[in-house]
Amino acid sequence: MAGSTALASASKLGDLLAQLPLNPPDRWPEIELTAQSLANDLRTKNGSMRPLCSSACTMSTRALHDTSSSKAAINELLRVAANLCMDHDENRGFLLEAGFPQTVLSLLESYAESVKPAQRTPFAISIPELKVVKTAIGFLLNASVGFDPVKDRLISLEAAMTILRLSAAIYPIASWLQSSPPEASAEEFSESWSLRSTLAAWSWRAIDELRGDEEDQPPHVVFGHDALPLLVTQLKAFNPPYPELPLHFATPASRRSLVQTDFDIYEQICGLIESLCIDVEDVRLSLARGLSFPDGEHAGVPCLSDLLTFERPSKEKGFDLGKGAIVKAIVETAGEEKNIDTLWDDSEADKPGGAFVSRMVEWVRTHKSLKETNRDDLVICATLSLGNICRRDAHSTAIVKPPISLAPDLAALLEPDTDIKVKHGVIGLLKHLAQSQGCKAALGEAGIIQRLGTSQIWGEKADMVEIIQVGAIGVAKHMCNGDIDNTFTLVLPDDSGSPLKQILDLVRRSDSIATKSEGTRVLVNAVKSLWSVDSKNLDEDRAAKREATMKAIVTEPCVSALARLIGRSKRYPTLINEGVVALSLISTHPNGGTLVLDSLLNPLPTEAIRTTSQPLSAVSATEGSPVVGPRRALDMLIGVLREGSAPNVPPEVRSNVCALLGQLGRKGVVAESRETDLQRMKESTREQVEALAKDEGPQANLKVAASAKRTLETWA
């Protein structure tokens, strides 16, 4: 029976629409009632009658273009179309072919032209027109759900932007809090806000559908930088001061659905801003430009500045997801290489580094006492953003020197109970700063290495965050490179064990080649820094510290760590070379030679030849260690010297290996009681050294030959 009624309604509606140019205006009520009946019947989803209904619906295109049409009738015609498309691709395709989605979008565009951009007061619109706009958006949603042809057509027509403009104008977030007392009846006032709320919810569902944010594929880019003012302005509703609750929304029941809509849209907006900053370069560039020139970039809306002032209290229920998205958006903007010069501005003396940098510094400085401020989110955002900007020496130096002098504030954040995400941000920034020669002294004076040691980042409890541990190792490695005072701090013991001891303990228990090798490279830099300075050029106190530090390094654990670095680095000649150079320097210290000889001859522990595919952070390599490794570090050196077995080894590495072997063969370097072991070393390597000394073959090199000859002369 219902099917017969629907067919009759569809036939009648088709006739009425076909004769519309001849009908007087008083026929609109009949069209409305007929369309309403048909739309209600189509809820049963009887597919057998939909082709006829589709034909009738396409005739309504003329009515949508007619400005004298009844809004109520148009609303019912749109309901017919929306219900026709419900889970029915054939009807979706039929309507697309007839141009109906395009017509509906044109209708929405006519409304969008009337709204002011980025307004915070609700757009004045009548209830009949609200219904038309809401149902039109509902139709576009139904037509595009899971149906790419309609979706692609709407994307090409920038439908998402039209929908966003209408939604933001008709239902600005929390605008109901500032609504005036109803001039009409309470029922009409309530209906108006219910329609606005539903329209906004449907709008974001339609936007989501057009973006197609599926897990197995990236979302479509349906917005550009021109959407930023519409999105960012909405967030201002969550910044203080807050208005008093209007009397007409005084009861929880009267505002419950509106509050829920506000929070749903809030999360959608924050997530979209994050996605745009990640996926669209022009959005990142536009945000940065708009910080200084909002009038020219965002029609007067200071988008990035507004994002920076969106400082909801931490641990506030319901806001965490959105705040996290905004943090990521800001960090991504700072991470854009082309934005570095835009965000760093030296033109204002009272804001060193510019408005953006000053805000980030302020967040670190203000919230470094995390137990008191509880603003982990702002510190994370600030440290990650500054880390992205400080990729140039000049910026890094400016951060640690007056007037900014941020190093002590960063040191204060390195507490044992500091959240690991905060440590990640702080350590990432410190790693950038430590690579600049001009920063090392200031970082050392701030006690960064000591604070890393006491922060427990290299302890067993932190092993689950290996990437942060390696980052902290990188900080120490760079700080000790060419800086003897930082090396003192790294090596000399304190109550909880020196930072170097903590790093070497981590190296021993880690399964990661990256962690093992990077950790040992800290020791390499420490050795180079200590041995490259002459005590004669130091005052008495620093000379004594140098001797104590060297003594602490010339020990079996340190020397064995360097041998293991050589043993596990078959595919990384650079690391072999670093280990060889460090051992050569250590062998010049009293008792150092014997320790070095033992480290080369002793069997390597199993860990040194464990396989992995993880590349090293500071070495250009993509392969892991070999499945079968050398049993001794000396075996690795023999392989390096042997022509043909290591064709990619730079001549410098072979030359340095020869120098190490020659140094160990010098009289007095190795204890006389170990002469037998020294001869074993010589006999194991003599053939390869003699071959290199002949200066023959495809890999012959004058410098290598000269080094090999000097080694043989020393052995003679």
C-alpha positions in Angstrom: 0.0 0.0 0.0 2.8 2.4 0.9 4.5 1.7 -2.4 1.3 2.5 -4.3 1.0 5.8 -2.4 4.6 6.7 -3.1 4.2 6.0 -6.8 1.1 8.0 -7.0 2.8 10.9 -5.1 5.8 10.7 -7.4 3.6 10.8 -10.5 1.5 13.7 -9.2 4.7 15.6 -8.2 6.1 15.1 -11.6 3.0 16.5 -13.2 2.9 19.5 -10.9 6.5 20.3 -11.6 6.2 19.9 -15.3 3.3 22.3 -15.4 4.9 24.7 -13.0 5.4 27.6 -15.5 1.6 27.5 -16.1 0.5 27.2 -12.5 -0.3 30.2 -10.3 1.7 30.6 -7.1 -1.2 29.1 -5.0 -0.2 25.7 -6.3 3.0 25.7 -4.2 1.1 24.4 -1.1 0.0 21.4 -3.2 3.6 20.8 -4.4 4.8 21.0 -0.8 2.2 18.5 0.5 2.8 16.1 -2.4 6.6 16.3 -2.0 6.3 15.8 1.8 4.2 12.7 1.4 6.7 11.3 -1.1 9.7 12.1 1.1 8.0 10.4 4.0 7.2 7.3 2.0 10.8 7.1 0.6 12.0 6.4 4.2 11.0 2.8 3.6 13.8 2.6 1.0 11.6 0.8 -1.6 14.1 0.7 -4.4 11.7 -0.6 -7.0 10.0 2.8 -7.3 13.0 5.0 -7.1 13.6 5.5 -10.9 10.2 7.2 -11.3 10.9 9.3 -8.2 14.3 10.3 -9.6 12.7 11.5 -12.8 10.3 13.6 -10.8 13.0 15.0 -8.6 15.1 16.2 -11.5 12.2 18.3 -12.7 12.4 20.2 -9.4 15.7 21.8 -10.6 13.7 24.6 -12.1 11.9 25.2 -8.8 15.2 25.6 -6.9 16.2 28.3 -9.3 12.9 30.2 -9.0 13.2 33.0 -6.4 9.5 33.1 -6.0 9.3 29.4 -5.0 7.9 28.5 -1.6 10.8 27.8 0.9 8.6 25.1 2.5 8.1 23.4 -0.9 11.8 23.6 -1.8 12.6 22.0 1.6 10.3 19.1 0.9 11.7 18.6 -2.7 15.2 18.5 -1.2 13.9 15.9 1.3 12.7 13.8 -1.6 16.2 14.0 -3.2 18.0 13.3 0.1 15.9 10.2 0.8 16.3 9.0 -2.8 20.0 8.9 -2.4 20.0 7.1 0.9 22.1 3.9 0.3 21.3 3.9 -3.4 24.1 4.5 -5.9 21.9 4.1 -9.0 19.8 7.1 -7.9 22.9 9.0 -6.9 24.3 8.5 -10.4 21.0 9.5 -12.0 20.8 12.7 -10.1 24.4 13.5 -10.8 23.9 13.0 -14.5 20.9 15.4 -14.3 23.0 18.0 -12.5 21.0 18.0 -9.4 23.9 18.1 -6.8 25.4 21.0 -8.8 22.0 22.9 -8.6 21.7 22.3 -4.8 25.3 23.6 -4.4 24.4 26.7 -6.4 21.5 27.2 -4.0 23.9 27.0 -1.0 26.4 29.4 -2.7 23.7 32.0 -3.0 23.2 31.9 0.8 27.0 31.8 1.4 27.4 35.0 -0.6 25.4 36.8 2.1 27.4 35.9 5.1 30.3 37.8 6.5 33.6 36.0 6.7 34.7 34.7 10.1 31.8 36.2 12.0 31.2 35.3 15.6 27.5 36.3 15.8 25.0 33.9 14.2 23.8 34.8 10.7 20.3 36.2 10.7 18.1 33.8 8.8 14.5 32.7 8.9 13.4 29.3 10.1 12.0 28.3 6.6 15.4 29.2 5.0 17.2 27.4 7.8 15.3 24.3 6.9 16.2 24.7 3.2 19.9 25.1 3.9 20.0 22.2 6.4 18.2 19.9 4.1 20.3 20.9 1.1 23.5 20.0 3.1 21.8 16.8 4.1 21.2 15.9 0.5 24.8 16.6 -0.5 25.8 14.3 2.5 23.5 11.5 1.4 24.5 11.8 -2.2 28.2 11.6 -1.6 28.4 8.9 1.2 30.6 6.2 -0.3 29.9 7.4 -3.9 33.1 8.8 -5.5 31.5 10.3 -8.7 29.4 12.7 -6.7 32.2 13.3 -4.2 34.7 14.1 -6.9 32.3 16.5 -8.6 31.6 18.3 -5.3 35.3 18.5 -4.5 36.0 20.1 -7.9 33.3 22.7 -7.2 34.8 23.5 -3.8 31.6 22.4 -2.0 33.5 21.9 1.3 34.4 25.6 1.5 30.8 26.6 0.8 29.5 24.3 3.5 32.1 25.5 5.9 31.2 29.2 5.3 27.6 28.5 5.9 28.1 26.4 9.0 30.5 28.8 10.6 28.1 31.7 10.0 24.8 30.0 10.9 26.2 28.3 14.0 29.4 29.9 15.3 30.6 27.8 18.3 28.9 28.8 21.6 27.1 31.8 19.9 24.0 30.7 21.7 25.6 32.0 24.9 25.3 35.5 23.5 21.9 35.2 21.8 19.4 37.9 22.6 16.1 37.1 24.3 13.6 35.7 21.7 11.4 38.2 20.0 9.2 35.5 18.7 7.7 32.6 20.7 9.9 30.4 22.9 9.0 27.5 20.6 10.3 29.2 17.5 13.5 30.3 19.3 14.2 26.8 20.4 13.4 25.4 17.0 15.8 27.9 15.4 18.7 26.9 17.6 17.9 23.2 17.1 18.0 23.7 13.3 21.3 25.6 13.5 22.9 22.9 15.7 21.7 20.1 13.4 22.8 22.0 10.3 26.3 22.4 11.8 26.5 18.7 12.7 25.5 17.7 9.2 27.9 20.2 7.7 30.9 18.6 9.4 29.7 15.1 8.5 29.5 16.3 4.8 33.0 17.8 5.1 34.4 14.6 6.6 32.8 12.6 3.7 34.3 14.9 1.1 37.8 14.7 2.7 37.5 10.9 2.8 39.8 10.4 5.8 40.0 6.7 5.5 42.8 4.8 7.3 44.1 3.2 4.1 44.5 6.4 2.1 45.3 10.0 2.8 42.5 12.5 2.9 41.5 14.7 0.0 42.7 18.3 0.3 39.4 20.2 0.1 40.6 23.4 1.9 43.4 25.8 1.4 44.7 28.7 3.5 41.5 30.7 2.9 39.7 28.3 5.3 42.0 29.3 8.2 40.1 32.4 9.4 36.8 30.5 9.4 38.4 27.7 11.5 40.5 29.7 13.9 37.9 32.3 14.7 35.6 29.5 16.0 38.2 28.7 18.7 37.9 32.1 20.3 34.7 31.0 22.0 36.8 28.9 24.3 39.0 31.7 25.5 38.1 33.8 28.5 36.2 35.9 29.5 33.1 33.9 29.2 29.5 35.3 29.1 26.9 34.6 31.7 24.3 32.0 30.8 21.3 33.6 29.2 18.0 33.1 31.0 16.5 31.2 28.1 19.4 28.6 28.4 19.5 28.5 32.2 18.6 24.8 32.6 21.0 22.0 31.7 18.3 20.4 29.5 17.9 23.5 27.4 21.6 23.6 26.5 22.8 20.0 26.6 22.6 19.3 22.9 24.1 22.7 22.0 27.1 22.1 24.3 27.6 18.7 22.8 27.5 20.2 19.3 30.1 22.8 20.4 32.5 20.2 21.6 32.0 18.0 18.5 32.8 20.9 16.2 35.7 22.0 18.4 37.4 18.6 17.9 36.6 18.6 14.2 38.1 22.1 13.8 41.3 21.3 15.7 41.8 18.0 13.8 41.3 19.8 10.5 43.7 22.6 11.3 46.3 19.9 12.3 45.7 18.0 9.1 46.0 21.1 6.9 49.3 22.0 8.6 50.6 18.5 8.0 49.4 18.1 4.4 49.4 21.5 2.8 52.5 23.6 2.5 50.6 26.7 1.5 48.7 26.6 4.8 52.0 26.4 6.8 53.4 29.3 4.9 50.2 31.3 5.2 50.1 30.9 9.0 53.6 32.1 9.3 53.1 35.1 7.0 49.9 36.0 8.8 51.7 36.4 12.1 53.2 39.7 10.8 50.7 40.6 8.1 47.2 39.4 9.1 45.4 42.0 7.1 47.0 40.9 3.9 47.0 37.2 4.6 43.8 36.3 6.5 41.4 39.3 6.0 42.4 40.8 9.4 42.2 37.5 11.4 45.6 36.9 13.1 45.3 33.1 12.7 48.7 31.9 14.1 48.5 34.5 16.9 45.0 33.3 17.8 46.3 29.7 17.9 49.0 30.7 20.2 46.5 32.4 22.6 44.4 29.2 22.7 45.8 28.3 26.1 43.1 26.1 27.7 44.2 24.8 31.1 46.0 21.5 31.0 44.2 18.4 32.2 40.9 19.9 31.4 38.4 17.2 30.5 37.2 17.3 26.9 39.9 19.6 25.6 43.0 17.4 25.5 42.4 16.0 22.0 41.9 19.4 20.4 44.8 21.0 22.3 47.1 18.2 21.1 46.0 18.8 17.5 46.7 22.6 17.8 50.1 21.9 19.3 51.0 19.7 16.3 49.7 22.3 13.9 52.0 25.0 15.5 55.0 22.6 15.5 54.4 21.7 11.9 54.2 25.4 11.0 57.5 26.0 12.8 59.0 22.9 11.1 58.5 24.2 7.6 61.9 25.1 6.3 60.6 28.1 4.3 59.2 29.5 7.5 62.4 29.8 9.5 63.2 33.4 8.3 59.5 34.4 8.6 59.1 33.2 12.1 62.5 34.5 13.3 62.4 38.3 13.5 65.1 40.5 14.9 63.3 43.8 14.3 61.8 44.3 17.8 64.3 44.8 20.6 61.7 44.0 23.3 60.9 40.7 21.6 64.2 38.9 20.8 63.6 36.5 17.9 60.3 38.0 17.1 56.7 37.5 18.3 56.7 33.7 17.7 60.0 32.9 19.3 59.3 35.2 22.2 56.1 33.4 22.9 57.8 30.0 22.8 60.5 31.2 25.1 57.9 32.7 27.5 56.1 29.3 27.6 59.3 27.5 28.6 60.3 30.1 31.1 56.9 30.5 32.7 56.0 26.8 32.9 59.3 25.2 33.7 58.0 24.3 37.2 55.7 21.8 35.8 54.4 20.6 39.2 53.1 24.1 39.9 51.9 25.1 36.4 50.9 21.7 35.0 51.3 23.0 31.5 53.2 20.1 29.9 51.4 20.9 26.6 52.7 24.4 26.2 56.3 23.3 27.1 56.1 20.5 24.6 54.8 22.8 21.9 57.5 25.4 22.7 60.5 23.1 22.8 59.5 21.2 19.6 58.8 24.5 17.8 62.1 26.1 18.9 63.9 22.9 17.9 62.5 23.2 14.4 63.5 26.9 14.1 67.0 26.5 15.6 68.4 24.6 12.7 70.8 27.4 12.0 73.8 28.3 14.1 72.8 31.9 14.4 69.4 31.1 15.8 70.8 28.4 18.1 73.4 30.8 19.5 70.8 33.5 20.0 68.6 31.1 22.1 71.4 30.3 24.7 73.0 33.8 24.8 71.6 37.0 26.3 69.0 38.4 26.2 67.2 35.0 25.8 69.6 32.7 27.7 67.2 29.8 27.7 69.7 27.0 28.7 69.1 27.2 32.5 65.3 27.0 31.9 65.8 23.9 29.8 68.0 22.4 32.4 65.3 22.9 35.0 62.9 20.8 33.0 65.2 17.7 33.1 63.8 16.2 36.3 63.5 12.4 36.9 59.7 12.7 37.1 59.2 15.0 34.1 56.8 13.5 31.6 58.6 11.7 28.8 56.9 13.8 26.1 58.4 16.9 27.7 61.8 15.3 27.9 61.4 14.4 24.2 60.8 18.1 23.3 63.6 19.5 25.6 66.2 16.9 24.4 65.3 17.5 20.8 65.9 21.2 21.2 69.1 20.6 23.1 70.4 18.4 20.4 70.0 21.2 17.8 71.6 23.7 20.2 74.5 21.4 21.1 75.6 21.1 17.4 76.4 24.8 17.3 79.9 25.5 18.5 78.8 28.8 20.0 76.3 27.1 22.3 78.5 24.5 24.0 79.9 26.7 26.7 76.5 28.1 27.7 75.0 24.6 27.8 77.8 23.4 29.9 77.5 26.3 32.3 73.8 25.4 32.6 74.7 21.9 33.7 72.9 20.2 30.8 75.1 17.0 30.9 74.7 16.7 34.7 70.9 17.2 34.4 70.7 14.6 31.7 72.5 12.2 34.0 70.2 12.9 37.0 67.0 12.9 34.8 67.3 9.0 34.5 66.9 9.2 30.7 69.6 6.6 30.4 68.2 4.4 33.1 66.5 1.1 32.5 63.0 2.5 33.1 63.5 4.7 30.0 64.6 1.9 27.7 61.1 1.8 26.2 61.7 5.2 24.7 65.0 4.4 22.9 64.6 7.3 20.4 64.7 9.8 23.3 67.7 8.0 24.9 69.6 8.2 21.6 68.7 11.9 21.4 70.1 12.5 24.8 73.2 10.6 23.8 73.4 13.0 20.8 73.3 16.0 23.1 76.3 14.7 25.2 78.2 13.7 22.1 77.9 17.1 20.5 78.7 19.0 23.7 81.9 17.0 24.2 83.1 17.4 20.7 86.0 19.8 21.0 85.0 21.0 24.5 87.2 19.7 27.3 85.2 21.2 30.1 82.0 19.4 29.0 84.1 16.3 28.7 85.2 16.6 32.4 81.5 16.8 33.3 80.7 13.7 31.2 83.4 11.5 32.6 84.2 12.4 36.1 82.1 10.5 38.6 79.4 11.8 40.9 77.1 10.2 43.5 75.0 8.4 41.0 77.7 7.5 38.6 79.1 9.6 35.8 76.9 10.3 32.7 79.4 8.4 30.6 79.0 5.4 32.9 75.3 5.6 32.5 75.6 5.7 28.7 78.0 2.8 28.5 75.7 0.8 30.8 72.9 1.5 28.3 75.2 0.5 25.4 75.8 -2.9 27.1 72.2 -3.8 27.7 70.6 -2.4 24.5 69.7 -4.6 21.6 69.9 -1.6 19.2 73.0 -1.1 17.0 72.1 2.6 16.7 72.0 3.0 20.5 75.2 1.0 21.0 77.2 2.8 18.3 75.9 6.3 19.1 76.6 5.7 22.8 80.2 4.6 22.1 80.7 7.7 19.8 80.3 9.8 22.9 83.4 8.1 24.3 85.2 8.7 21.0 84.5 12.5 21.2 85.6 12.5 24.8 88.9 10.9 23.9 89.5 13.3 21.0 88.8 16.3 23.1 91.0 15.2 26.0 94.0 14.1 23.9 93.9 17.1 21.6 94.6 19.6 24.4 98.1 20.1 25.9 98.1 20.4 29.7 100.7 23.1 29.3 97.9 25.3 27.9 95.6 24.7 30.9 95.7 26.2 34.4 96.6 23.9 37.3 93.0 23.0 38.2 91.9 22.1 34.7 95.2 20.3 34.0 94.5 18.1 37.1 91.0 17.5 35.9 92.3 16.5 32.5 94.6 13.9 34.0 91.8 12.5 36.2 89.5 12.3 33.3 92.0 10.6 31.1 92.7 8.1 33.9 89.0 7.4 34.1 88.8 6.6 30.4 91.9 4.5 30.2 90.1 1.5 31.7 89.0 -1.9 30.5 85.3 -1.0 30.2 86.0 2.1 28.0 88.6 0.5 25.8 86.5 -2.7 25.3 83.5 -0.5 24.3 85.7 1.0 21.5 86.7 -2.4 20.4 83.1 -3.5 20.2 82.3 -0.5 18.1 84.9 -1.6 15.6 83.7 -5.2 15.7 80.0 -4.4 15.0 80.6 -1.9 12.2 81.6 -3.9 9.2 79.3 -1.9 7.0 80.2 1.4 8.5 83.8 2.3 7.8 83.3 5.7 9.4 82.6 4.1 12.8 85.6 1.7 12.4 87.8 4.7 11.8 86.4 6.6 14.9 87.1 3.5 17.1 90.6 3.1 15.6 91.5 6.7 16.2 90.3 6.7 19.8 92.2 3.5 20.5 95.4 5.0 19.0 95.1 8.0 21.3 94.4 5.9 24.4 97.4 3.8 23.6 99.7 6.8 24.1 98.7 6.9 27.8 100.6 4.9 30.4 99.0 1.4 30.6 96.8 2.4 27.6 98.7 0.3 25.1 98.3 -3.0 26.9 94.5 -2.4 27.4 94.2 -1.6 23.7 96.1 -4.7 22.7 93.9 -6.8 24.9 90.7 -5.3 23.5 91.8 -6.2 20.0 92.7 -9.8 20.8 89.9 -10.7 23.2 86.8 -12.4 21.8 84.0 -10.0 21.2 80.8 -10.6 23.1 77.8 -11.8 21.3 76.0 -8.5 21.4 78.6 -6.9 19.1 77.6 -9.1 16.1 73.8 -9.2 16.6 72.0 -8.3 13.5 69.7 -5.4 12.9 68.3 -3.3 10.1 68.2 0.0 11.9 70.5 2.6 10.4 72.7 4.8 12.5 71.6 8.4 12.9 74.9 10.0 12.0 76.2 7.6 9.4 75.2 7.4 5.8 74.2 3.7 5.7 71.1 1.7 5.2 72.2 -1.8 6.1 72.7 -3.4 9.4 75.6 -5.5 10.7 76.4 -8.7 8.9 74.9 -12.0 10.0 78.3 -13.4 10.7 80.7 -10.9 12.3 84.3 -11.1 13.4 85.2 -12.9 16.5 87.7 -10.3 17.5 88.2 -6.6 16.8 91.5 -7.5 15.3 89.8 -9.7 12.7 87.8 -6.6 11.6 91.0 -4.6 11.2 92.5 -7.4 9.1 89.5 -7.3 6.9 89.8 -3.6 6.5 93.5 -3.9 5.5 92.9 -6.8 3.1 92.6 -5.5 -0.5 89.5 -6.8 -2.2 87.6 -7.7 0.9 86.6 -4.1 1.7 86.6 -2.2 -1.5 84.5 0.7 -0.1 86.9 1.5 2.8 88.4 5.0 2.4 92.2 5.1 2.3 92.2 7.2 5.5 90.7 4.3 7.4 93.5 1.9 6.2 96.1 4.5 7.0 94.8 4.9 10.6 94.6 1.1 11.1 98.3 0.9 10.1 99.1 3.8 12.5 97.4 2.0 15.4 99.2 -1.2 14.7 102.5 0.7 14.5 101.8 2.6 17.7 101.2 -0.7 19.6 104.5 -2.0 18.3 106.5 0.8 19.6 108.8 0.0 22.5 107.2 0.6 25.9 103.7 1.1 24.6 102.7 -2.5 25.6 104.0 -4.1 28.8 107.1 -6.3 28.2 105.2 -9.2 29.8 102.8 -9.1 26.9 105.4 -9.5 24.2 103.9 -12.9 23.1 100.5 -11.3 22.5 102.1 -8.4 20.7 103.9 -10.8 18.3 100.5 -12.6 17.7 99.1 -9.2 16.6 102.0 -8.5 14.3 102.0 -11.9 12.7 98.2 -11.8 12.2 98.5 -8.5 10.3 102.0 -8.5 8.7 100.9 -9.9 5.4 98.2 -7.2 4.9 100.5 -4.4 6.0 103.3 -5.6 3.7 100.9 -5.7 0.8 99.8 -2.2 1.4 103.4 -1.0 1.8 104.3 -2.2 -1.7 102.1 0.5 -3.2 100.8 -1.9 -5.9 97.4 -3.1 -7.0 94.1 -1.5 -7.9 93.6 0.1 -4.5 97.1 1.4 -4.0 97.4 4.8 -2.2 100.5 6.7 -1.5 99.4 7.8 2.0 98.3 4.3 2.9 101.6 2.9 1.6 103.6 5.4 3.6 101.6 4.6 6.8 102.2 0.9 6.2 105.9 1.4 5.7 106.2 3.3 9.0 104.4 0.5 10.8 106.8 -2.1 9.4 109.8 0.2 10.4 108.4 0.4 13.9 108.1 -3.3 14.2 111.6 -4.0 12.9 
